[in-house]
Structures are given as C-alpha cells and as structure tokens.
C-alpha cells in the first residue's frame, strides 16, 4: 500500500468536473484507491458523490491511498491530476 499527499492549488478546489476526471482516471487502475481529507475522512476514489462530500477547497492537503499491483503508477498519475487542477 502506498500514499501520496497533494495540496490543492485550484482556486475553486475539487468540484464536479475535476472530481469526475479523478474518478474516471481512478477506474483505469486495478488498485483499490481512496482519497482522504485533512480531517481523516477517507472515501472511495470511485464515487464522485463521496469525493464531493469531502468539500475539498484550495489550500487543503489530501492523501491519495492506493493498494494493488499498479499502485505506484496510480499515485503518480492521480497525484499529478490533483496537483494541476484547472477550471
């Protein structure tokens, strides 16, 4: 199991469009993937509604957790996506 901390720099945080991009990308990996907020709430990366329920805003740090055979690649690609969110 691996994890990666990413700070959200997008002015509008992680909202529906970007959240959907994250979910679509996460579904491409065989690893089990979760997203955790600063309060320790951890949700499945395969559920847009659960991700949106975290209320991730600019300046917050999130942790991506991945467990499986492609976890390194998953953490790298999903981390890159979150670090470079654009509206």
Helices and strands as residue ranges (DSSP letters): E 2-7, H 16-26, E 32-36, E 42-44, H 48-52, E 61-67, H 71-83
